[in-house]
Each structure stands twice: as C-alpha cells, then as structure tokens.
Amino acid sequence: MKRKTYQGLTFRPFIENEEIRQRVDMLGKRIAEEYQGRYPLLVCVLNGAAPFALDLFRSIDIDAEITFIRLKSYEGTSSTGAVKQIMGLTEDIAGRDVIIVEDIIDTGNTMKRLQADIQAMGPASVRIATLLFKPEALQVPVEPDYVGFEIPKKFIIGYGLDIDGMARNLNDIYVLDEKEA
C-alpha cells in the first residue's frame, strides 16, 4: 500500500482490505447468530457506510433486509456539528428489529440524533453497527453494539470514508499523516 494525496494532504496506509473483510465477516456471523429466526432491517447511512453495509449484509447468513438513508455532517476533514437529513427512511419500521449501519462514529452527534429518530418510529429494537469507532472523540454517549475497529482520534479515508467526496472508492483505509495533522 502506497501513500495517497488528496487536496494537498498525505495519507498513509492504516487498515488493509483483508483485515477489513475478516472483521466484517466476523460481525456478520455474530449478527446472524443473534438474530436467528428474526428478519432484521439494516439501515445504511449513505454515502460513507455503503461499502461496509453491503459487505456486512452479504455476510449475514440469515434472511435480512437493507435500506438506505442519507445524512451529512462533515465538510472537509472535520464535523460541522450539524446533522442534515438529505434522504430519509421510507419503510414502516414499527415492530421491526433495526440495525443502523454507519461507517464511523466519532463525536456521536449524528448517531445520537439518528438513533432517537428511528426509536420514535416504534421498532422492536434498535442496535448500531459501525465499522470504525473513535471513543476518544465522543461528545455525547453512544455505545455501538457491533464495532469493526476502535481507532484513535485521527482523520481517515477509504472504504467509503471521504475527503470532500474523494477517496471513498479506496479498498483500504488510510490515515492522515502525522506531519499533516
């Protein structure tokens, strides 16, 4: 894996795709075991969680459903603090087991708001699956149920995570080089 440069910032390799795949498969097996005999609905938060959500969905070896919503809270390399809903949930989730699938939880603000919005729709249960979790960055209490990787408070790109729309298509995850931060 080579370093990548976007908008004059250099990113170094952080988590290779093979390690991501193994962790996603492990999470999928765990979800399948815990939801055996049920029909969970995965709610993917676009755009960033799409690669993770689809890989996770395919790794769950029970009947399940997936849907998509779109929120925005980032500009450049930092969170704006405001959560903007661009495309909302259209399915009736009353009485359903819902798993919110997110690419990364850092401040927790987006997830806290989304969790409350979904809970208000009367699901049987709401759980959270996130590929990446930055516990040091939390500003509000959020406890994801399924975590791929706990990572430090650093800016990362790749495997769905972007810098102003770029780098989402990288198969691996890269971290902003220390010299740039």
Backbone as a printed PyTorch tensor [residue, N CA C, xyz], in Angstrom:
tensor([[[  0.8440,  -1.1870,   0.0000],
         [  0.0000,   0.0000,   0.0000],
         [  0.8840,   1.2440,   0.0000]],

        [[  0.5790,   2.1320,  -0.9050],
         [  1.3390,   3.3710,  -1.0010],
         [  0.5680,   4.5120,  -0.3480]],

        [[  1.2950,   5.5600,  -0.0380],
         [  0.6520,   6.7700,   0.4730],
         [ -0.2470,   7.3620,  -0.6060]],

        [[ -1.2650,   8.0960,  -0.1910],
         [ -2.1970,   8.7600,  -1.1120],
         [ -2.2270,  10.2400,  -0.7700]],

        [[ -2.4450,  11.0670,  -1.7810],
         [ -2.5310,  12.5080,  -1.5660],
         [ -3.8530,  13.0320,  -2.1100]],

        [[ -4.5610,  13.7800,  -1.2730],
         [ -5.8160,  14.4290,  -1.6530],
         [ -5.7910,  15.8370,  -1.0960]],

        [[ -6.1440,  16.7980,  -1.9240],
         [ -6.2220,  18.2040,  -1.5260],
         [ -4.9460,  18.6650,  -0.8080]],

        [[ -3.8180,  18.1720,  -1.2800],
         [ -2.5340,  18.5640,  -0.7180],
         [ -2.1900,  17.8920,   0.6100]],

        [[ -3.0480,  16.9780,   1.0740],
         [ -2.8090,  16.2500,   2.3230],
         [ -2.3510,  14.8360,   2.0060]],

        [[ -1.4050,  14.3370,   2.7830],
         [ -0.8750,  12.9970,   2.5610],
         [ -1.4700,  12.0310,   3.5790]],

        [[ -1.9100,  10.8780,   3.0720],
         [ -2.4960,   9.8360,   3.9070],
         [ -1.6440,   8.5820,   3.7830]],

        [[ -1.4060,   7.9240,   4.9150],
         [ -0.6110,   6.6990,   4.9130],
         [ -1.5270,   5.5050,   5.1750]],

        [[ -1.1130,   4.3120,   4.7400],
         [ -1.9180,   3.1140,   4.9540],
         [ -2.2070,   2.9030,   6.4470]],

        [[ -3.4300,   2.4440,   6.7510],
         [ -3.8420,   2.2680,   8.1380],
         [ -4.4430,   0.8730,   8.3890]],

        [[ -5.4850,   0.4920,   7.6210],
         [ -6.0870,  -0.8380,   7.7590],
         [ -6.2620,  -1.4230,   6.3590]],

        [[ -5.6510,  -2.5810,   6.1310],
         [ -5.7250,  -3.2120,   4.8170],
         [ -7.0630,  -3.9030,   4.6090]],

        [[ -7.4500,  -4.0150,   3.3430],
         [ -8.7420,  -4.5820,   2.9880],
         [ -8.9420,  -5.9940,   3.5210]],

        [[ -7.9250,  -6.8100,   3.5310],
         [ -8.0760,  -8.1880,   4.0200],
         [ -8.4890,  -8.1950,   5.4930]],

        [[ -7.9110,  -7.3040,   6.2770],
         [ -8.2750,  -7.2080,   7.6870],
         [ -9.7130,  -6.6950,   7.8380]],

        [[-10.0910,  -5.7460,   6.9880],
         [-11.4710,  -5.2370,   6.9940],
         [-12.4350,  -6.3750,   6.6840]],

        [[-12.1610,  -7.1250,   5.6360],
         [-13.0240,  -8.2480,   5.2410],
         [-13.2160,  -9.2540,   6.3690]],

        [[-12.1150,  -9.6130,   7.0160],
         [-12.1890, -10.5880,   8.1120],
         [-13.0720, -10.0620,   9.2430]],

        [[-12.9130,  -8.8040,   9.5850],
         [-13.6980,  -8.2160,  10.6710],
         [-15.1710,  -8.1110,  10.2830]],

        [[-15.4550,  -7.7250,   9.0500],
         [-16.8410,  -7.6270,   8.5930],
         [-17.5020,  -9.0110,   8.6200]],

        [[-16.7970, -10.0330,   8.1610],
         [-17.3290, -11.4010,   8.2030],
         [-17.6240, -11.8360,   9.6360]],

        [[-16.7420, -11.4870,  10.5580],
         [-16.9430, -11.8240,  11.9660],
         [-18.2060, -11.1420,  12.5130]],

        [[-18.3880,  -9.8590,  12.1750],
         [-19.5800,  -9.1330,  12.6190],
         [-20.8440,  -9.7390,  12.0080]],

        [[-20.7720, -10.1120,  10.7350],
         [-21.9190, -10.7270,  10.0680],
         [-22.3290, -12.0340,  10.7230]],

        [[-21.3590, -12.8430,  11.0800],
         [-21.6450, -14.1170,  11.7680],
         [-22.3020, -13.8660,  13.1190]],

        [[-21.7980, -12.8740,  13.8340],
         [-22.3610, -12.5500,  15.1510],
         [-23.8090, -12.0650,  15.0270]],

        [[-24.0730, -11.2020,  14.0510],
         [-25.4340, -10.7070,  13.8260],
         [-26.3550, -11.8620,  13.4530]],

        [[-25.9070, -12.7410,  12.5710],
         [-26.7200, -13.8870,  12.1600],
         [-27.0770, -14.7710,  13.3530]],

        [[-26.1240, -14.9860,  14.2470],
         [-26.3910, -15.7980,  15.4450],
         [-27.4080, -15.1100,  16.3500]],

        [[-27.2200, -13.8100,  16.5740],
         [-28.0890, -13.0720,  17.4950],
         [-29.4940, -12.8430,  16.9460]],

        [[-29.6410, -12.8330,  15.6360],
         [-30.9420, -12.5770,  15.0210],
         [-31.5450, -13.8220,  14.3760]],

        [[-31.0580, -14.9860,  14.7410],
         [-31.5740, -16.2530,  14.2070],
         [-33.0890, -16.3040,  14.4160]],

        [[-33.8330, -16.6340,  13.3450],
         [-35.2850, -16.7340,  13.4300],
         [-36.0020, -15.3920,  13.3470]],

        [[-35.2550, -14.3030,  13.1670],
         [-35.8470, -12.9660,  13.0260],
         [-35.4710, -12.4190,  11.6580]],

        [[-35.9750, -11.2840,  11.3070],
         [-35.7690, -10.6900,   9.9880],
         [-35.3320,  -9.2300,  10.1730]],

        [[-34.0470,  -9.0210,  10.5250],
         [-33.5960,  -7.6570,  10.8100],
         [-33.5590,  -6.7670,   9.5650]],

        [[-33.7510,  -5.4680,   9.8060],
         [-33.6410,  -4.4550,   8.7690],
         [-32.3790,  -3.6600,   9.0280]],

        [[-31.4330,  -3.7070,   8.0960],
         [-30.2210,  -2.9040,   8.1920],
         [-30.5040,  -1.5600,   7.5440]],

        [[-30.2270,  -0.4860,   8.2720],
         [-30.4280,   0.8670,   7.7600],
         [-29.0470,   1.4630,   7.5310]],

        [[-28.6520,   1.5290,   6.2680],
         [-27.3260,   2.0280,   5.8850],
         [-27.3410,   3.5420,   5.7670]],

        [[-26.3920,   4.1860,   6.4390],
         [-26.2490,   5.6330,   6.3600],
         [-25.3170,   5.9570,   5.1870]],

        [[-25.9020,   6.4850,   4.1250],
         [-25.1350,   6.8640,   2.9340],
         [-24.4100,   8.1780,   3.1590]],

        [[-23.3510,   8.4850,   2.4850],
         [-22.7410,   7.6730,   1.4510],
         [-21.6680,   6.7560,   2.0270]],

        [[-21.0560,   7.1840,   3.0940],
         [-19.8680,   6.5210,   3.6100],
         [-20.0210,   5.0690,   4.0060]],

        [[-21.1660,   4.6810,   4.5520],
         [-21.3170,   3.3170,   5.0600],
         [-21.6560,   2.3070,   3.9680]],

        [[-21.8620,   2.7400,   2.7410],
         [-22.3010,   1.8240,   1.6790],
         [-21.3830,   0.6060,   1.5110]],

        [[-20.0670,   0.7520,   1.3510],
         [-19.2310,  -0.4430,   1.1840],
         [-19.3250,  -1.3880,   2.3860]],

        [[-19.2590,  -0.8340,   3.5930],
         [-19.3510,  -1.6410,   4.8060],
         [-20.7220,  -2.3180,   4.8990]],

        [[-21.7930,  -1.5550,   4.6860],
         [-23.1510,  -2.0970,   4.8180],
         [-23.3990,  -3.2360,   3.8350]],

        [[-22.9720,  -3.0730,   2.6010],
         [-23.1950,  -4.1190,   1.6020],
         [-22.3690,  -5.3600,   1.8970]],

        [[-21.1140,  -5.1830,   2.3100],
         [-20.2940,  -6.3360,   2.6800],
         [-20.8660,  -7.0240,   3.9200]],

        [[-21.3150,  -6.2350,   4.8860],
         [-21.9140,  -6.7960,   6.0920],
         [-23.2010,  -7.5390,   5.7590]],

        [[-24.0450,  -6.9450,   4.9500],
         [-25.3170,  -7.5470,   4.5480],
         [-25.0910,  -8.9020,   3.8870]],

        [[-24.1050,  -8.9820,   3.0070],
         [-23.7960, -10.2470,   2.3240],
         [-23.2080, -11.2830,   3.2730]],

        [[-22.6250, -10.8460,   4.3770],
         [-22.0020, -11.7950,   5.3100],
         [-22.9780, -12.3120,   6.3740]],

        [[-24.1840, -11.7730,   6.4060],
         [-25.2010, -12.2130,   7.3700],
         [-25.9530, -13.3760,   6.7370]],

        [[-25.7890, -14.5530,   7.3110],
         [-26.3140, -15.7820,   6.7120],
         [-27.7200, -16.1340,   7.2120]],

        [[-28.5720, -15.1160,   7.3340],
         [-29.9920, -15.3270,   7.6350],
         [-30.7650, -14.3510,   6.7610]],

        [[-32.0850, -14.5120,   6.6810],
         [-32.8810, -13.5490,   5.9270],
         [-32.8160, -12.1960,   6.6100]],

        [[-32.5640, -11.1730,   5.8330],
         [-32.4690,  -9.8030,   6.3330],
         [-32.8510,  -8.8700,   5.1930]],

        [[-33.0560,  -7.6210,   5.5200],
         [-33.4070,  -6.6120,   4.5270],
         [-32.4820,  -5.4190,   4.7300]],

        [[-32.2570,  -4.6580,   3.6630],
         [-31.4150,  -3.4640,   3.7760],
         [-32.1310,  -2.2890,   3.1270]],

        [[-31.9660,  -1.1320,   3.7250],
         [-32.4910,   0.1060,   3.1680],
         [-31.4480,   1.2010,   3.4000]],

        [[-31.6900,   2.3710,   2.8230],
         [-30.6770,   3.4250,   2.8370],
         [-31.2690,   4.7670,   3.2250]],

        [[-30.5000,   5.5240,   4.0180],
         [-30.8200,   6.9110,   4.3290],
         [-29.5590,   7.7220,   4.0830]],

        [[-29.7270,   9.0270,   3.9940],
         [-28.5430,   9.8570,   3.7640],
         [-28.5590,  11.0570,   4.6990]],

        [[-27.4630,  11.1990,   5.4290],
         [-27.2560,  12.3170,   6.3410],
         [-25.9410,  12.9870,   5.9720]],

        [[-25.7700,  14.2290,   6.4130],
         [-24.4910,  14.8890,   6.1630],
         [-24.1100,  15.6930,   7.3980]],

        [[-22.8490,  15.5100,   7.8460],
         [-22.3730,  16.2810,   8.9940],
         [-20.9100,  16.6950,   8.8460]],

        [[-20.2740,  16.3590,   7.7170],
         [-18.8560,  16.6680,   7.5230],
         [-18.6380,  17.6520,   6.3890]],

        [[-17.6540,  18.4990,   6.5470],
         [-17.1290,  19.3570,   5.4860],
         [-15.6170,  19.2320,   5.5780]],

        [[-14.9670,  18.8170,   4.5100],
         [-13.5080,  18.6720,   4.5340],
         [-13.1050,  17.5890,   5.5160]],

        [[-12.2350,  17.9360,   6.4720],
         [-11.7120,  16.9520,   7.4100],
         [-12.3500,  17.0290,   8.7980]],

        [[-13.4000,  17.8390,   8.9580],
         [-13.9930,  17.9350,  10.2950],
         [-15.5090,  17.9610,  10.2580]],

        [[-16.0860,  17.5520,  11.3840],
         [-17.5320,  17.5240,  11.5390],
         [-18.0330,  18.9520,  11.7020]],

        [[-19.1750,  19.2570,  11.0800],
         [-19.7570,  20.5880,  11.1990],
         [-20.5120,  20.7410,  12.5130]],

        [[-20.8540,  19.5970,  13.1370],
         [-21.6400,  19.6420,  14.3680],
         [-23.1320,  19.6440,  14.0900]],

        [[-23.5190,  19.9520,  12.8520],
         [-24.9300,  19.9450,  12.4670],
         [-25.2000,  18.7220,  11.6060]],

        [[-26.3310,  18.0710,  11.8640],
         [-26.6980,  16.8840,  11.0980],
         [-27.8250,  17.2640,  10.1530]],

        [[-27.6060,  17.0350,   8.8780],
         [-28.5830,  17.3910,   7.8620],
         [-29.0990,  16.1120,   7.2150]],

        [[-30.4400,  15.9030,   7.2460],
         [-31.0130,  14.7200,   6.6160],
         [-31.2980,  15.0470,   5.1550]],

        [[-30.6820,  14.2790,   4.2580],
         [-30.8350,  14.5230,   2.8320],
         [-31.8300,  13.5450,   2.2250]],

        [[-31.8240,  12.3000,   2.6820],
         [-32.7560,  11.2810,   2.1950],
         [-33.1950,  10.4620,   3.4030]],

        [[-34.4700,  10.4850,   3.7110],
         [-34.9580,   9.8340,   4.9230],
         [-35.4500,   8.4140,   4.7120]],

        [[-35.8000,   7.7970,   5.8140],
         [-36.3040,   6.4300,   5.8380],
         [-37.7440,   6.4220,   5.3600]],

        [[-38.0650,   5.5500,   4.4140],
         [-39.4280,   5.4820,   3.8880],
         [-40.1690,   4.2230,   4.3260]],

        [[-39.4450,   3.2120,   4.8340],
         [-40.0730,   1.9660,   5.2760],
         [-40.7860,   2.1460,   6.6140]],

        [[-41.8480,   1.3520,   6.8080],
         [-42.5130,   1.2910,   8.1000],
         [-41.6920,   0.3380,   8.9630]],

        [[-41.1040,   0.8490,  10.0270],
         [-40.2340,   0.0100,  10.8580],
         [-40.8760,  -0.3600,  12.1890]],

        [[-42.1270,  -0.0200,  12.3760],
         [-42.8210,  -0.3510,  13.6260],
         [-42.7540,  -1.8620,  13.8530]],

        [[-42.2770,  -2.2560,  15.0200],
         [-42.1870,  -3.6660,  15.3700],
         [-41.0250,  -4.4190,  14.7440]],

        [[-40.1930,  -3.7450,  13.9690],
         [-39.0510,  -4.3940,  13.3030],
         [-37.7910,  -4.3060,  14.1560]],

        [[-36.8940,  -5.2750,  13.9620],
         [-35.5590,  -5.2070,  14.5520],
         [-34.6910,  -4.4210,  13.5760]],

        [[-34.1690,  -3.2920,  14.0240],
         [-33.4020,  -2.3890,  13.1600],
         [-31.9420,  -2.3730,  13.6030]],

        [[-31.0500,  -2.4600,  12.6260],
         [-29.6180,  -2.2910,  12.8780],
         [-29.1580,  -1.1130,  12.0240]],

        [[-28.7790,  -0.0220,  12.6780],
         [-28.2450,   1.1380,  11.9650],
         [-26.8020,   0.8110,  11.5950]],

        [[-26.4570,   0.9710,  10.3150],
         [-25.1070,   0.6570,   9.8450],
         [-24.4210,   1.9480,   9.4380]],

        [[-23.3490,   2.2620,  10.1610],
         [-22.6100,   3.5090,   9.9530],
         [-21.1530,   3.1930,   9.6430]],

        [[-20.4980,   4.0840,   8.9080],
         [-19.0810,   3.8770,   8.6000],
         [-18.2050,   4.2080,   9.7990]],

        [[-18.5200,   5.3150,  10.4820],
         [-17.6760,   5.7550,  11.5980],
         [-18.5070,   6.5220,  12.6150]],

        [[-18.2050,   6.2920,  13.8730],
         [-18.7890,   7.0960,  14.9460],
         [-17.6340,   7.8020,  15.6240]],

        [[-17.6670,   9.1400,  15.5600],
         [-16.6280,   9.8900,  16.2580],
         [-17.2530,  10.7840,  17.3260]],

        [[-17.8360,  11.9170,  17.0070],
         [-18.4200,  12.7610,  18.0510],
         [-19.6600,  12.1040,  18.6650]],

        [[-20.3560,  11.2810,  17.8700],
         [-21.5750,  10.6250,  18.3350],
         [-22.8300,  11.4300,  18.0570]],

        [[-22.6860,  12.6890,  17.6620],
         [-23.8460,  13.5570,  17.4450],
         [-24.7880,  13.0290,  16.3700]],

        [[-24.2330,  12.6220,  15.2380],
         [-25.0690,  12.1030,  14.1540],
         [-25.8080,  10.8540,  14.6100]],

        [[-25.0920,   9.9260,  15.2230],
         [-25.7120,   8.6740,  15.6350],
         [-26.7650,   8.8990,  16.7090]],

        [[-26.5040,   9.7740,  17.6520],
         [-27.4650,  10.0420,  18.7260],
         [-28.7780,  10.5530,  18.1390]],

        [[-28.6760,  11.4790,  17.1910],
         [-29.8820,  12.0320,  16.5730],
         [-30.6030,  10.9540,  15.7690]],

        [[-29.8550,  10.2050,  14.9630],
         [-30.4600,   9.1680,  14.1290],
         [-31.1160,   8.0910,  14.9890]],

        [[-30.4430,   7.6880,  16.0370],
         [-30.9770,   6.6620,  16.9360],
         [-32.3140,   7.1320,  17.5320]],

        [[-32.3860,   8.3740,  17.9660],
         [-33.6240,   8.9240,  18.5320],
         [-34.7270,   8.9870,  17.4770]],

        [[-34.3850,   9.4140,  16.2630],
         [-35.3760,   9.4970,  15.1780],
         [-35.9480,   8.1200,  14.8600]],

        [[-35.0960,   7.1170,  14.8000],
         [-35.5490,   5.7570,  14.4810],
         [-36.3430,   5.1720,  15.6460]],

        [[-35.8790,   5.3970,  16.8630],
         [-36.5920,   4.9000,  18.0510],
         [-38.0150,   5.4540,  18.0910]],

        [[-38.2020,   6.6870,  17.6510],
         [-39.5220,   7.3290,  17.6470],
         [-40.4990,   6.6620,  16.6750]],

        [[-39.9910,   5.8360,  15.7670],
         [-40.8430,   5.1540,  14.7880],
         [-41.3590,   3.8090,  15.2870]],

        [[-41.0530,   3.4490,  16.5380],
         [-41.6070,   2.2610,  17.1550],
         [-41.0430,   0.9100,  16.7460]],

        [[-39.7440,   0.8030,  16.5020],
         [-39.1930,  -0.5160,  16.1700],
         [-39.1740,  -1.4280,  17.3960]],

        [[-39.0760,  -2.7270,  17.1630],
         [-38.9520,  -3.6920,  18.2660],
         [-37.6160,  -3.4890,  18.9810]],

        [[-36.5700,  -3.2150,  18.2150],
         [-35.2400,  -2.9800,  18.7850],
         [-34.4260,  -2.1340,  17.8290]],

        [[-33.4420,  -1.4360,  18.3860],
         [-32.5130,  -0.6410,  17.5780],
         [-31.1090,  -0.9390,  18.0820]],

        [[-30.2490,  -1.3930,  17.1770],
         [-28.8440,  -1.6250,  17.5020],
         [-28.0010,  -0.8850,  16.4850]],

        [[-26.7290,  -0.7300,  16.8150],
         [-25.8200,   0.0380,  15.9630],
         [-24.6300,  -0.8250,  15.5700]],

        [[-24.3390,  -0.8360,  14.2650],
         [-23.1330,  -1.4710,  13.7470],
         [-22.3000,  -0.3730,  13.0940]],

        [[-21.0400,  -0.2770,  13.4870],
         [-20.1500,   0.7040,  12.8770],
         [-18.8290,   0.0430,  12.5300]],

        [[-18.3100,   0.3930,  11.3880],
         [-17.0110,  -0.1480,  11.0120],
         [-15.9270,   0.4080,  11.9190]],

        [[-15.9940,   1.7200,  12.1720],
         [-14.9550,   2.3980,  12.9390],
         [-15.5700,   3.1870,  14.0840]],

        [[-14.9020,   3.1650,  15.2230],
         [-15.3970,   3.8480,  16.4100],
         [-14.2380,   4.5830,  17.0600]],

        [[-14.4410,   5.8940,  17.3140],
         [-13.4280,   6.7290,  17.9630],
         [-13.9270,   7.1220,  19.3550]],

        [[-13.7600,   6.2560,  20.3450],
         [-14.2860,   6.5780,  21.6760],
         [-13.7240,   7.8660,  22.2770]],

        [[-12.4650,   8.1990,  21.9550],
         [-11.8430,   9.4310,  22.4770],
         [-12.5280,  10.6910,  21.9680]],

        [[-13.1970,  10.6010,  20.8180],
         [-13.7880,  11.7770,  20.1880],
         [-15.2400,  12.0180,  20.6000]],

        [[-15.8450,  11.0730,  21.3280],
         [-17.2610,  11.1930,  21.6800],
         [-17.5590,  12.4730,  22.4460]],

        [[-18.6200,  13.1540,  22.0180],
         [-19.1130,  14.3380,  22.7180],
         [-20.4340,  14.0290,  23.4180]],

        [[-21.1000,  12.9740,  22.9650],
         [-22.3440,  12.5050,  23.5790],
         [-22.2180,  10.9960,  23.7520]],

        [[-22.8770,  10.4300,  24.7510],
         [-22.7400,   8.9830,  24.9600],
         [-23.4250,   8.1600,  23.8660]],

        [[-22.6500,   7.3210,  23.2020],
         [-23.1530,   6.3940,  22.1930],
         [-22.3910,   5.0900,  22.3850]],

        [[-23.1150,   3.9880,  22.4500],
         [-22.4750,   2.6880,  22.6010],
         [-22.8830,   1.7730,  21.4610]],

        [[-22.0540,   1.6760,  20.4160],
         [-22.3970,   0.7780,  19.3130],
         [-22.3750,  -0.6830,  19.7680]],

        [[-23.2620,  -1.4860,  19.1860],
         [-23.3710,  -2.9040,  19.5360],
         [-22.3790,  -3.7590,  18.7680]],

        [[-22.0570,  -3.3420,  17.5600],
         [-21.1400,  -4.0870,  16.6890],
         [-20.0930,  -3.1100,  16.1880]],

        [[-18.8350,  -3.3520,  16.5440],
         [-17.7420,  -2.4430,  16.1720],
         [-16.6840,  -3.2230,  15.4060]],

        [[-16.3490,  -2.7370,  14.2160],
         [-15.2800,  -3.3480,  13.4470],
         [-13.9320,  -3.0630,  14.0830]],

        [[-13.6140,  -1.7730,  14.2500],
         [-12.3210,  -1.3570,  14.7920],
         [-12.5020,  -0.1250,  15.6760]],

        [[-11.8790,  -0.1320,  16.8390],
         [-11.7440,   1.0890,  17.6370],
         [-10.4600,   1.7430,  17.1690]],

        [[-10.5530,   3.0390,  16.8500],
         [ -9.3900,   3.7470,  16.3290],
         [ -9.1680,   5.0400,  17.1070]],

        [[ -7.9500,   5.5990,  17.0340],
         [ -7.6850,   6.8730,  17.7100],
         [ -8.3790,   8.0290,  16.9860]],

        [[ -8.3310,   9.1670,  17.6080],
         [ -8.9690,  10.3810,  17.0980],
         [ -8.1210,  10.9660,  15.9640]],

        [[ -8.2180,  10.3350,  14.7980],
         [ -7.4460,  10.7370,  13.6060],
         [ -8.4100,  10.8020,  12.4230]],

        [[ -8.0440,  11.5730,  11.3990],
         [ -8.8720,  11.6620,  10.1990],
         [ -8.4680,  10.5590,   9.2300]],

        [[ -9.4590,   9.8070,   8.7550],
         [ -9.1860,   8.6890,   7.8610],
         [-10.0500,   8.7560,   6.6100]],

        [[ -9.5730,   8.0510,   5.5770],
         [-10.2900,   7.9770,   4.3000],
         [-10.2160,   6.5400,   3.7720]],

        [[-11.0440,   6.2630,   2.7840],
         [-11.0320,   4.9660,   2.1210],
         [-12.1530,   4.0610,   2.6050]],

        [[-12.4780,   3.0430,   1.8160],
         [-13.5320,   2.0790,   2.1200],
         [-14.8150,   2.8050,   2.5370]],

        [[-15.1720,   3.8140,   1.7440],
         [-16.4020,   4.5610,   1.9700],
         [-16.1990,   5.9180,   2.6040]],

        [[-15.1150,   6.0960,   3.3560],
         [-14.8710,   7.3710,   4.0210],
         [-14.1680,   8.3170,   3.0490]],

        [[-14.5590,   9.5780,   3.0950],
         [-14.0840,  10.5050,   2.0600],
         [-13.4510,  11.7620,   2.6320]],

        [[-12.8710,  12.4990,   1.7130],
         [-12.4660,  13.8780,   1.9660],
         [-13.1060,  14.6860,   0.8480]],

        [[-14.1760,  15.3960,   1.1810],
         [-14.9810,  16.1600,   0.2200],
         [-15.3630,  15.3300,  -1.0050]],

        [[-15.8440,  14.1120,  -0.7660],
         [-16.3470,  13.2530,  -1.8360],
         [-15.3040,  12.3630,  -2.4880]],

        [[-14.0390,  12.6230,  -2.2440],
         [-12.9850,  11.8310,  -2.8720],
         [-12.4970,  10.7290,  -1.9320]],

        [[-11.9390,   9.6690,  -2.4980],
         [-11.2620,   8.5680,  -1.8000],
         [-12.1980,   7.4910,  -1.2650]],

        [[-13.5060,   7.6220,  -1.4540],
         [-14.4400,   6.6010,  -0.9780],
         [-14.1710,   5.2420,  -1.6210]],

        [[-13.6720,   5.2500,  -2.8450],
         [-13.5000,   4.0110,  -3.6110],
         [-12.2100,   3.2530,  -3.2860]],

        [[-11.4040,   3.7540,  -2.3760],
         [-10.1950,   3.0200,  -1.9880],
         [-10.5910,   1.7550,  -1.2330]],

        [[ -9.9410,   0.6390,  -1.5270],
         [-10.2570,  -0.6260,  -0.8580],
         [ -9.7290,  -0.7010,   0.5650]],

        [[ -8.6900,   0.0550,   0.8520],
         [ -8.0650,   0.0560,   2.1670],
         [ -8.4240,   1.3610,   2.8760]],

        [[ -8.1080,   1.4330,   4.1580],
         [ -8.3300,   2.6540,   4.9290],
         [ -6.9790,   3.3140,   5.1770]],

        [[ -6.9550,   4.6410,   4.9960],
         [ -5.7470,   5.4400,   5.1520],
         [ -5.9840,   6.4870,   6.2390]],

        [[ -4.8960,   6.8640,   6.9190],
         [ -4.9630,   7.8650,   7.9800],
         [ -4.1400,   9.0840,   7.5630]],

        [[ -4.6090,  10.2600,   7.9660],
         [ -3.8800,  11.4870,   7.6770],
         [ -2.5010,  11.3900,   8.3180]],

        [[ -1.4700,  11.6440,   7.5350],
         [ -0.0980,  11.5630,   8.0250],
         [  0.0950,  12.5460,   9.1660]],

        [[  0.8070,  12.1270,  10.2130],
         [  1.0420,  12.9620,  11.4090],
         [  1.6120,  14.3370,  11.0580]],

        [[  2.4440,  14.3790,  10.0360],
         [  3.0810,  15.6480,   9.6630],
         [  2.0470,  16.6500,   9.1550]],

        [[  0.8890,  16.1240,   8.6690],
         [ -0.1410,  16.9690,   8.0890],
         [ -1.1450,  17.4540,   9.1390]],

        [[ -1.2970,  16.6980,  10.2060],
         [ -2.3710,  16.9700,  11.1780],
         [ -2.1430,  18.2330,  11.9860]]])
